[in-house]
């Protein structure tokens, strides 16, 4: 059996390796006065240096010279430099084993430490489960063991011992978690859990496979199917609190394993592990089925109103000729009446002779019909699909437990009324039925003296849809439709986060600081604007006019870019992935879902990634590949490809690219941009995605990507093509896994709202969108707008300081919740936007955002460099989009996957391959720059700034994928393209 490792090579280097770079040496090995006194007590030069080296190693990694292995020369030199001895003296010291041992004992005694013993193994094995309670990460477990040893003042044993005890501790933690999760199960429940893995002849699959298959197309029958599965899952009577004593990360790990494992594989597990996975999976399935049913109901209800509006628009458009004719008739009527009044004639006689009374009377019915059509509420037409609603609505009401904050909430009363009517078979809605929906619907639903059930029930579910979206109404044991407050951390938990962000504890302090700055900026802006001192900005006829940003790329930069591009060597994408993996180690981030080990078949791993990136799919990738089979690809994708492994691998590439010297010519990694890229759906009908008129009539999805100023695409997420991009801006800024410290971020108009301005500022980001409607946006002030008379045409409403003051505490709780990752920013922003009446927290954020947007607008107007910087940042995103289109070409670039998870895999694979290309191009561009400079050609950094590592003409994306040949290429740099020949991609 193959040896199982706890740590990978990078983990071992970080935990047990001796660093060589100067900053790390300074952090770990700078001696204090007490250290120097100990060292100076040695008699000879070699002994002093050897003693100092051992003393340094005991501090980090934590064991003596005997376990350290080969030491980097820079380390010995750094230690020697501090004590004034030659580094060469260490050679003689290392030969004296007795002196080495004696010094090790003296150091441990002086530092109050002791050597590890066999008796410490139990301490280490027990420390392992504590660290492993929340994670399977070998690095975290080993760190927990090391911290425990250091806390007990024990020197570290050999790394292999720590790894073995870590593996034992992890196994023990898994057993404890499993036993905790299944402790309350009865024998009957255990038997039913095992029956989940036995094929059901009626369904043709196991009950578990049937329950896990969640339909995505919005159909009434699919909602019923989801509710049927929910009832089945609940029939196991698993205690909802069974997972409350398990760390959420551990629970998610069990769920991921259960979702990815076949019944055959689960059946081979030990009973306690199998039952624990199934319990976790059922708990998760209940929440997922509730969410899926509500989301599908949401889409069906929303779709009914969308179709109603479109039908109304079509019908009204069809009356265009009639409207024109009737308007001419109306104009003739007005003219006749006007002439009669001017000439003091009988208006009826003039009207009859000029227009014709009979003609007017014949048009009366047409005018009435068109007026009714134009003013018809979409509820009336949406109610035409009431029969579809009735196919799933009664079951939804019966199974789901809806809650609201207020006792006696009218929405819940209306739902209970419908529930009672369904149970009793009563058809007539009582006259005193609660009407929580919009007041303009009241008259519609009771137009003829009694309540129309079709209109009433349709209106109630449309209202419920909005309430669920906002969190005003929630469902017990749901994941996405929880109570609004449940997404926020407590005020106590928020306090340290607020302090870390250096935010004022009170609104008064924030308003005073921001108000003073805003007042000064507005006055300075008017002073400069009125004197024509703003570059490219002027006020004409009460409206701002801003000169467009012009591209400022020197001709010399284009020449250098062309020469660099010509020098890049030709390569296949298979070769690029292998080279980048060798240099960055990103393949190690793809760990086995069950064992945590890295993938041993890199060819299959890279092929699975490329299958996502190119949209080719596993079967076609296997057909086009040499060196991998379809079975290998399916197994690899199942075991290693997950959203979190994609994210970790991308972070490795981005961090490695950030460390390249050439990356600094494009930026320092502190600014970025984000934008969506539309991909058409490969499906038709329901479930094919949303239609965005901006991209035509085809449905599809948007891959929303964040790109750093160094061209690294550090985050991507799939969103609906019809949704607003703004909620997802902060998702990428807060939830990426790379080490980039983004300080300034750019978007276009689609990514900008006042809420994003507010949260970016409070979270420490400078938000700089390129606003298409900039001149039409109003400036805001905390003081009276009348204080800025010269800016009167540009000023909007005064900031409502009272709203900010009243809800400052909730604002801080929201900011802390986002910062700590308790909830995604997009989730909260969408909920705030879904309130039917403006939520007060939403309003407070909007007012804060107006302040921050005004300060940004003043920056934009006063700083041409900011405008150019934003323009350049967004252009880098456009370059990335062009490369994405070149890679994702199979199936005409249409995404055929229905599930969001599969779509996210496509986006993540594409983003990872783009990041690998950017890294690979950057390394060879650095070689090309070095070549030019070595030959006396001028290639200054200020010109290289205008180049880009996002080219792809020299990389072949199609043809046969020769994985074995790519893997067999020798390590090291390939030659630049001096011959000028380029293989076409």
TORMARLUM-435415 format. One record per residue (C-alpha): z, y, x. Coordinates in steps of 0.25 Angstrom, whole numbers, padded with zeros to 4 digits, always signed. Layout:
// residues N
ZYX
...
//
This chain:
// residues 985
+0000+0000+0000
-0003+0014+0005
+0008+0022+0010
+0012+0033+0000
+0015+0047+0006
+0024+0058+0000
+0017+0069+0008
+0003+0073+0012
-0001+0078+0026
+0001+0093+0021
+0015+0090+0016
+0019+0084+0029
+0014+0095+0037
+0022+0105+0028
+0035+0098+0028
+0035+0091+0042
+0025+0098+0050
+0027+0108+0061
+0019+0121+0058
+0010+0128+0068
+0007+0141+0062
+0015+0153+0067
+0021+0157+0054
+0026+0143+0050
+0032+0142+0064
+0039+0155+0062
+0045+0151+0049
+0050+0138+0053
+0053+0139+0068
+0059+0153+0071
+0072+0151+0078
+0085+0159+0075
+0096+0163+0085
+0104+0150+0083
+0092+0142+0085
+0089+0149+0098
+0103+0147+0103
+0102+0132+0101
+0089+0131+0108
+0094+0140+0120
+0105+0130+0122
+0095+0120+0128
+0094+0120+0143
+0079+0118+0146
+0066+0124+0141
+0061+0111+0136
+0074+0108+0129
+0075+0122+0122
+0061+0121+0117
+0062+0106+0112
+0076+0110+0105
+0069+0122+0099
+0057+0113+0094
+0067+0103+0088
+0075+0114+0081
+0063+0120+0075
+0058+0106+0070
+0072+0103+0063
+0070+0116+0056
+0056+0112+0051
+0052+0102+0048
+0066+0097+0049
+0066+0086+0059
+0066+0085+0074
+0055+0083+0084
+0055+0068+0084
+0049+0069+0070
+0040+0081+0072
+0028+0075+0078
+0018+0084+0086
+0022+0098+0086
+0012+0110+0085
+0011+0117+0098
+0013+0130+0090
+0026+0125+0086
+0032+0122+0099
+0026+0135+0105
+0033+0143+0093
+0046+0137+0096
+0045+0139+0111
+0041+0153+0109
+0054+0156+0102
+0063+0151+0113
+0055+0156+0125
+0051+0142+0130
+0037+0137+0134
+0031+0127+0124
+0027+0118+0135
+0042+0114+0137
+0042+0106+0124
+0033+0095+0131
+0045+0090+0140
+0055+0091+0129
+0048+0082+0119
+0049+0071+0130
+0064+0070+0130
+0068+0062+0118
+0083+0062+0120
+0083+0077+0122
+0075+0078+0109
+0085+0070+0102
+0097+0077+0107
+0091+0090+0103
+0088+0085+0089
+0103+0081+0087
+0108+0095+0093
+0098+0102+0083
+0103+0095+0071
+0117+0097+0074
+0115+0112+0077
+0108+0113+0063
+0118+0105+0056
+0108+0094+0053
+0108+0079+0054
+0097+0068+0056
+0092+0060+0044
+0098+0046+0042
+0094+0034+0033
+0105+0039+0023
+0097+0051+0020
+0086+0043+0014
+0093+0043+0001
+0095+0058+0001
+0080+0060+0004
+0076+0050-0007
+0085+0057-0017
+0080+0070-0013
+0066+0065-0016
+0067+0063-0031
+0074+0076-0032
+0061+0083-0026
+0052+0073-0034
+0059+0076-0047
+0048+0087-0050
+0036+0083-0041
+0029+0072-0035
+0025+0081-0023
+0028+0074-0010
+0030+0088-0003
+0040+0092-0013
+0048+0079-0012
+0048+0079+0003
+0052+0094+0003
+0064+0090-0007
+0068+0079+0003
+0067+0088+0015
+0075+0099+0008
+0086+0089+0004
+0087+0084+0019
+0088+0099+0024
+0098+0102+0014
+0107+0090+0019
+0104+0095+0033
+0096+0083+0037
+0085+0083+0047
+0072+0077+0041
+0068+0063+0043
+0054+0059+0047
+0044+0064+0037
+0040+0050+0033
+0055+0047+0028
+0054+0060+0020
+0041+0055+0013
+0046+0041+0011
+0059+0046+0004
+0051+0056-0004
+0042+0045-0009
+0055+0037-0013
+0061+0050-0019
+0048+0053-0027
+0048+0038-0033
+0062+0040-0037
+0060+0053-0044
+0048+0047-0051
+0057+0036-0056
+0068+0045-0060
+0058+0054-0068
+0052+0042-0075
+0066+0037-0079
+0070+0050-0084
+0058+0052-0092
+0059+0038-0099
+0074+0037-0100
+0075+0039-0115
+0063+0029-0119
+0066+0018-0128
+0060+0004-0126
+0051+0006-0138
+0046+0019-0131
+0044+0012-0118
+0036+0002-0125
+0027+0012-0132
+0025+0019-0119
+0019+0006-0113
+0011+0004-0125
+0004+0017-0122
-0003+0010-0111
-0009-0002-0119
-0023+0000-0125
-0023+0002-0140
-0035-0006-0146
-0037+0004-0157
-0039+0016-0148
-0045+0008-0136
-0036+0015-0126
-0021+0015-0123
-0013+0024-0132
-0009+0033-0120
-0024+0035-0117
-0026+0039-0131
-0015+0049-0132
-0019+0055-0118
-0033+0058-0123
-0032+0072-0129
-0045+0077-0136
-0050+0091-0132
-0061+0095-0142
-0055+0103-0154
-0056+0094-0166
-0047+0092-0178
-0047+0077-0176
-0043+0079-0161
-0031+0087-0166
-0027+0075-0175
-0029+0066-0163
-0020+0074-0154
-0009+0074-0165
-0011+0059-0167
-0008+0057-0152
+0003+0067-0152
+0010+0059-0163
+0008+0046-0155
+0014+0053-0143
+0026+0057-0151
+0028+0043-0157
+0034+0039-0143
+0046+0048-0146
+0047+0053-0132
+0058+0063-0130
+0052+0076-0128
+0063+0079-0118
+0061+0067-0110
+0054+0075-0099
+0064+0086-0099
+0071+0081-0087
+0059+0078-0079
+0053+0089-0070
+0040+0095-0077
+0032+0092-0065
+0036+0078-0065
+0033+0076-0080
+0019+0082-0077
+0017+0072-0066
+0020+0060-0075
+0011+0066-0086
-0001+0068-0076
+0001+0054-0072
+0001+0049-0086
-0011+0057-0090
-0019+0052-0078
-0015+0037-0078
-0021+0026-0086
-0013+0017-0095
-0016+0006-0085
-0010+0014-0073
+0002+0018-0081
+0005+0003-0085
+0006+0000-0070
+0017+0010-0068
+0032+0005-0069
+0038+0007-0083
+0047+0019-0080
+0035+0026-0074
+0025+0023-0084
+0035+0026-0096
+0038+0040-0089
+0024+0043-0087
+0021+0040-0102
+0033+0048-0107
+0029+0060-0099
+0014+0058-0104
+0019+0057-0118
+0027+0070-0117
+0015+0077-0111
+0006+0071-0121
+0014+0076-0133
+0013+0091-0127
-0002+0089-0124
-0006+0083-0137
+0002+0095-0145
-0005+0105-0136
-0019+0098-0138
-0018+0097-0153
-0013+0112-0154
-0024+0117-0144
-0035+0109-0152
-0030+0115-0165
-0030+0128-0159
-0044+0127-0155
-0048+0121-0169
-0041+0133-0176
-0047+0143-0167
-0060+0137-0168
-0060+0138-0183
-0058+0153-0182
-0068+0155-0171
-0078+0148-0179
-0074+0156-0191
-0077+0169-0184
-0090+0164-0178
-0095+0160-0192
-0091+0173-0198
-0098+0181-0186
-0110+0172-0188
-0110+0175-0203
-0108+0189-0202
-0119+0190-0191
-0128+0183-0201
-0126+0195-0211
-0132+0205-0201
-0145+0208-0209
-0137+0209-0222
-0127+0218-0216
-0138+0227-0210
-0145+0228-0224
-0132+0231-0231
-0128+0242-0221
-0142+0248-0224
-0139+0248-0239
-0125+0254-0236
-0131+0265-0228
-0141+0268-0239
-0129+0268-0249
-0122+0278-0240
-0134+0287-0239
-0137+0287-0254
-0122+0291-0257
-0123+0302-0246
-0135+0308-0252
-0130+0308-0266
-0117+0315-0261
-0126+0325-0253
-0135+0328-0265
-0124+0327-0276
-0131+0316-0283
-0126+0304-0290
-0122+0294-0279
-0125+0282-0288
-0139+0287-0292
-0143+0290-0278
-0137+0276-0273
-0145+0269-0284
-0158+0276-0280
-0157+0275-0265
-0150+0261-0263
-0149+0254-0277
-0136+0251-0284
-0141+0237-0287
-0144+0235-0272
-0130+0239-0268
-0124+0230-0278
-0132+0218-0273
-0127+0221-0259
-0113+0221-0263
-0111+0206-0262
-0118+0205-0248
-0109+0216-0243
-0096+0209-0249
-0100+0196-0242
-0103+0202-0228
-0090+0210-0229
-0082+0198-0232
-0089+0190-0221
-0086+0201-0211
-0072+0202-0215
-0069+0187-0216
-0057+0182-0209
-0060+0170-0199
-0048+0163-0206
-0057+0161-0218
-0068+0154-0210
-0058+0147-0201
-0052+0140-0214
-0065+0133-0216
-0061+0124-0205
-0047+0121-0213
-0051+0106-0215
-0052+0105-0199
-0039+0111-0198
-0033+0102-0208
-0037+0090-0200
-0027+0092-0190
-0017+0104-0194
-0008+0095-0203
-0006+0085-0192
-0004+0096-0182
+0007+0102-0191
+0014+0089-0193
+0015+0085-0179
+0018+0098-0171
+0031+0105-0171
+0028+0120-0172
+0039+0130-0168
+0041+0145-0168
+0051+0154-0162
+0055+0161-0176
+0062+0153-0186
+0054+0152-0199
+0042+0156-0192
+0030+0158-0202
+0020+0150-0194
+0030+0138-0194
+0032+0140-0209
+0017+0140-0211
+0015+0127-0203
+0027+0120-0211
+0020+0124-0224
+0007+0118-0220
+0015+0106-0215
+0022+0104-0228
+0009+0106-0236
+0002+0095-0227
+0014+0085-0230
+0014+0088-0245
-0001+0089-0247
+0001+0102-0254
-0012+0111-0253
-0008+0124-0258
-0001+0134-0249
+0011+0141-0255
+0010+0155-0258
+0022+0159-0249
+0016+0151-0237
+0019+0158-0224
+0008+0166-0218
+0011+0168-0203
-0004+0172-0199
-0011+0185-0199
-0009+0194-0212
-0024+0196-0214
-0024+0181-0217
-0014+0182-0228
-0023+0187-0238
-0034+0177-0234
-0026+0165-0236
-0021+0169-0250
-0033+0177-0255
-0033+0171-0269
-0019+0171-0272
-0016+0158-0265
-0015+0153-0251
-0028+0146-0246
-0023+0134-0238
-0036+0134-0229
-0034+0148-0225
-0019+0147-0224
-0019+0134-0215
-0030+0139-0206
-0023+0153-0204
-0009+0146-0201
-0016+0137-0190
-0023+0149-0184
-0010+0156-0184
-0003+0144-0178
-0013+0144-0167
-0010+0158-0163
+0005+0155-0163
+0004+0143-0155
-0005+0150-0144
+0006+0161-0143
+0018+0152-0143
+0024+0158-0156
+0023+0144-0162
+0024+0132-0153
+0025+0117-0153
+0036+0108-0148
+0032+0099-0137
+0019+0107-0134
+0015+0111-0120
+0006+0123-0123
+0011+0128-0136
+0026+0130-0133
+0035+0141-0137
+0031+0154-0129
+0045+0156-0123
+0044+0142-0117
+0034+0146-0107
+0043+0157-0101
+0054+0155-0091
+0068+0160-0094
+0073+0174-0090
+0082+0167-0080
+0071+0159-0074
+0062+0171-0074
+0071+0180-0066
+0069+0174-0052
+0054+0174-0054
+0054+0189-0059
+0062+0192-0046
+0052+0185-0037
+0041+0193-0044
+0049+0206-0042
+0048+0210-0056
+0057+0220-0063
+0068+0214-0071
+0067+0224-0082
+0055+0231-0089
+0061+0244-0086
+0059+0243-0071
+0045+0237-0072
+0041+0249-0082
+0047+0259-0073
+0040+0254-0060
+0027+0251-0067
+0027+0264-0075
+0030+0273-0063
+0018+0266-0055
+0009+0267-0067
+0012+0282-0069
+0009+0285-0055
-0004+0277-0055
-0009+0283-0067
-0007+0297-0062
-0013+0294-0049
-0025+0288-0055
-0028+0300-0064
-0026+0309-0052
-0036+0301-0044
-0046+0299-0056
-0046+0314-0060
-0050+0317-0046
-0061+0307-0044
-0053+0300-0033
-0055+0286-0038
-0067+0278-0032
-0077+0273-0043
-0068+0278-0055
-0069+0290-0064
-0065+0294-0078
-0077+0299-0086
-0076+0302-0101
-0063+0296-0102
-0067+0282-0096
-0065+0276-0083
-0078+0273-0075
-0076+0263-0063
-0087+0261-0053
-0091+0246-0052
-0087+0239-0039
-0098+0237-0030
-0100+0225-0020
-0097+0230-0006
-0102+0218+0002
-0108+0223+0016
-0121+0217+0019
-0115+0212+0032
-0106+0203+0024
-0118+0197+0016
-0124+0194+0030
-0112+0187+0035
-0110+0179+0022
-0124+0174+0023
-0122+0170+0038
-0109+0163+0035
-0115+0156+0023
-0126+0151+0031
-0117+0145+0042
-0109+0137+0032
-0112+0122+0034
-0118+0114+0022
-0109+0104+0016
-0107+0095+0004
-0096+0098-0006
-0090+0084-0002
-0089+0088+0012
-0083+0101+0009
-0072+0095+0000
-0069+0085+0012
-0068+0096+0022
-0060+0105+0014
-0050+0094+0011
-0048+0091+0025
-0045+0105+0028
-0037+0109+0016
-0031+0095+0012
-0033+0098-0003
-0036+0084-0006
-0021+0081-0003
-0018+0089-0016
-0025+0079-0025
-0013+0069-0026
-0012+0056-0034
-0006+0059-0048
+0003+0046-0047
+0006+0045-0032
+0005+0059-0027
-0004+0055-0015
-0017+0062-0011
-0030+0056-0014
-0035+0046-0003
-0049+0046-0008
-0054+0060-0005
-0068+0057-0008
-0064+0054-0022
-0055+0065-0023
-0066+0076-0019
-0076+0069-0028
-0067+0070-0040
-0064+0085-0037
-0079+0088-0035
-0082+0080-0048
-0073+0091-0055
-0079+0102-0047
-0094+0099-0049
-0091+0095-0064
-0098+0082-0060
-0087+0072-0065
-0082+0060-0059
-0092+0050-0063
-0104+0059-0058
-0097+0062-0045
-0095+0047-0043
-0110+0045-0045
-0114+0057-0036
-0104+0053-0025
-0104+0043-0013
-0090+0038-0008
-0082+0039-0022
-0083+0031-0035
-0081+0035-0049
-0068+0026-0050
-0063+0034-0037
-0066+0047-0043
-0059+0044-0057
-0046+0038-0050
-0046+0050-0040
-0048+0060-0051
-0037+0054-0060
-0027+0053-0049
-0029+0065-0041
-0036+0076-0049
-0026+0085-0056
-0025+0099-0059
-0013+0100-0049
-0020+0093-0038
-0032+0102-0040
-0023+0114-0039
-0016+0109-0027
-0029+0105-0019
-0035+0119-0023
-0023+0126-0017
-0024+0118-0004
-0039+0123-0002
-0035+0137-0006
-0023+0138+0003
-0032+0132+0015
-0043+0142+0012
-0033+0154+0011
-0028+0149+0025
-0042+0150+0031
-0044+0163+0040
-0057+0166+0034
-0052+0166+0020
-0044+0179+0023
-0058+0187+0024
-0060+0185+0009
-0045+0189+0006
-0031+0186+0008
-0029+0177-0004
-0021+0187-0012
-0031+0191-0022
-0039+0182-0031
-0048+0183-0044
-0050+0174-0056
-0061+0172-0066
-0067+0161-0075
-0079+0153-0074
-0086+0147-0086
-0090+0133-0086
-0098+0128-0098
-0093+0115-0106
-0101+0102-0105
-0096+0099-0119
-0100+0104-0133
-0093+0106-0145
-0078+0106-0147
-0070+0105-0134
-0081+0111-0125
-0074+0124-0122
-0074+0138-0127
-0086+0147-0128
-0086+0160-0121
-0098+0169-0125
-0098+0175-0111
-0103+0162-0106
-0113+0159-0117
-0111+0149-0129
-0107+0137-0121
-0092+0133-0121
-0085+0131-0108
-0073+0134-0099
-0069+0144-0089
-0064+0140-0075
-0054+0151-0072
-0053+0153-0057
-0044+0161-0047
-0051+0164-0034
-0044+0170-0022
-0049+0181-0013
-0052+0171-0003
-0062+0164-0013
-0052+0152-0015
-0052+0148-0030
-0037+0145-0031
-0035+0142-0046
-0044+0138-0058
-0041+0135-0072
-0050+0131-0084
-0049+0140-0096
-0057+0141-0109
-0070+0150-0108
-0065+0158-0120
-0051+0161-0115
-0047+0174-0108
-0046+0172-0093
-0034+0182-0092
-0023+0171-0095
-0027+0163-0083
-0027+0173-0072
-0013+0171-0069
-0014+0156-0070
-0021+0156-0057
-0013+0166-0050
+0000+0159-0053
-0003+0144-0053
-0012+0142-0042
-0007+0133-0031
-0012+0140-0018
-0004+0149-0009
-0013+0161-0012
-0004+0173-0015
-0013+0180-0025
-0009+0195-0027
-0021+0201-0033
-0030+0195-0044
-0044+0199-0050
-0050+0195-0063
-0061+0200-0072
-0058+0206-0086
-0057+0192-0092
-0044+0190-0084
-0037+0203-0087
-0027+0206-0097
-0015+0215-0097
-0006+0202-0098
-0012+0197-0084
-0010+0211-0078
+0005+0210-0082
+0007+0196-0077
+0000+0198-0065
+0008+0210-0061
+0021+0204-0064
+0017+0191-0057
+0013+0199-0044
-0002+0198-0045
-0011+0210-0045
-0021+0208-0056
-0034+0215-0054
-0045+0212-0065
-0059+0218-0065
-0059+0224-0079
-0072+0225-0086
-0067+0235-0096
-0058+0243-0086
-0062+0257-0091
-0058+0253-0105
-0044+0249-0102
-0033+0259-0104
-0022+0263-0094
-0008+0261-0098
+0005+0269-0095
+0020+0267-0096
+0022+0281-0098
+0015+0290-0109
+0000+0290-0108
+0000+0305-0110
+0006+0306-0096
-0008+0303-0091
-0017+0313-0098
-0029+0312-0088
-0030+0297-0091
-0029+0298-0106
-0042+0291-0108
-0038+0279-0100
-0024+0277-0105
-0020+0267-0115
-0007+0264-0123
+0006+0266-0116
+0014+0254-0111
+0024+0249-0120
+0036+0248-0111
+0045+0244-0122
+0037+0230-0124
+0038+0228-0109
+0053+0231-0108
+0056+0222-0120
+0049+0210-0115
+0050+0211-0100
+0059+0199-0099
+0049+0190-0106
+0038+0196-0097
+0046+0192-0085
+0049+0178-0090
+0034+0176-0093
+0031+0181-0078
+0041+0171-0073
+0035+0160-0081
+0021+0162-0076
+0026+0164-0061
+0034+0151-0061
+0023+0143-0068
+0030+0139-0080
+0018+0143-0089
+0004+0147-0085
+0000+0162-0087
-0012+0158-0096
-0003+0151-0105
+0006+0163-0107
-0005+0173-0108
-0012+0165-0119
+0000+0164-0127
+0004+0178-0126
-0011+0182-0130
-0010+0172-0142
+0001+0180-0150
-0004+0185-0163
+0005+0197-0162
+0007+0202-0148
+0018+0195-0142
+0028+0205-0135
+0028+0198-0122
+0013+0199-0123
+0014+0214-0126
+0023+0216-0114
+0014+0209-0105
+0002+0217-0110
+0010+0230-0108
+0014+0226-0093
-0001+0222-0091
-0006+0236-0096
+0003+0242-0085
-0002+0233-0074
-0017+0234-0079
-0016+0249-0078
-0011+0249-0064
-0022+0239-0061
-0032+0248-0067
-0027+0260-0059
-0028+0251-0046
-0043+0247-0050
-0047+0262-0053
-0040+0267-0040
-0044+0256-0030
-0059+0252-0028
-0054+0242-0018
-0047+0234-0030
-0060+0234-0038
-0068+0229-0026
-0057+0218-0023
-0057+0213-0038
-0072+0213-0038
-0073+0205-0025
-0062+0195-0030
-0069+0192-0043
-0082+0190-0035
-0075+0179-0027
-0072+0172-0041
-0087+0173-0045
-0091+0167-0031
-0082+0155-0035
-0088+0154-0048
-0102+0153-0042
-0097+0142-0033
-0091+0135-0045
-0104+0135-0052
-0111+0129-0040
-0101+0117-0040
-0099+0114-0054
-0113+0111-0058
-0113+0097-0064
-0115+0096-0079
-0121+0110-0077
-0107+0115-0074
-0102+0111-0089
-0088+0106-0089
-0088+0094-0099
-0073+0091-0098
-0065+0093-0111
-0051+0093-0106
-0045+0105-0099
-0039+0096-0088
-0053+0091-0084
-0059+0105-0085
-0048+0110-0076
-0051+0098-0066
-0066+0103-0066
-0061+0117-0063
-0051+0113-0052
-0061+0104-0045
-0071+0115-0045
-0061+0125-0040
-0056+0116-0029
-0070+0113-0024
-0073+0128-0024
-0061+0130-0016
-0065+0119-0006
-0078+0126-0004
-0072+0140-0002
-0063+0134+0009
-0074+0126+0016
-0083+0138+0016
-0072+0147+0021
-0070+0137+0033
-0085+0137+0037
-0086+0152+0034
-0075+0154+0045
-0083+0145+0054
-0095+0153+0052
-0088+0166+0054
-0082+0161+0067
-0097+0157+0071
-0102+0171+0068
-0091+0178+0075
-0093+0168+0087
-0107+0172+0088
-0104+0187+0088
-0108+0190+0074
-0099+0200+0066
-0092+0193+0054
-0080+0203+0051
-0070+0199+0041
-0074+0211+0032
-0088+0206+0030
-0083+0191+0028
-0075+0196+0017
-0088+0197+0009
-0091+0182+0012
-0087+0171+0003
-0084+0156+0005
-0089+0152-0009
-0103+0149-0005
-0109+0135-0008
-0123+0134-0004
-0120+0126+0008
-0112+0116+0000
-0119+0104-0008
-0112+0101-0021
-0122+0091-0027
-0129+0078-0023
-0121+0066-0018
-0107+0068-0015
-0105+0060-0002
-0090+0059-0001
-0089+0049+0010
-0098+0057+0019
-0090+0069+0016
-0077+0062+0020
-0083+0057+0032
-0087+0070+0038
-0079+0073+0051
-0067+0083+0050
-0069+0097+0056
-0079+0108+0054
-0093+0107+0052
-0104+0115+0059
-0109+0128+0053
-0123+0129+0048
-0129+0135+0060
-0143+0129+0056
-0144+0137+0044
-0148+0125+0035
-0141+0123+0022
-0140+0111+0013
-0142+0116-0001
-0130+0114-0011
//
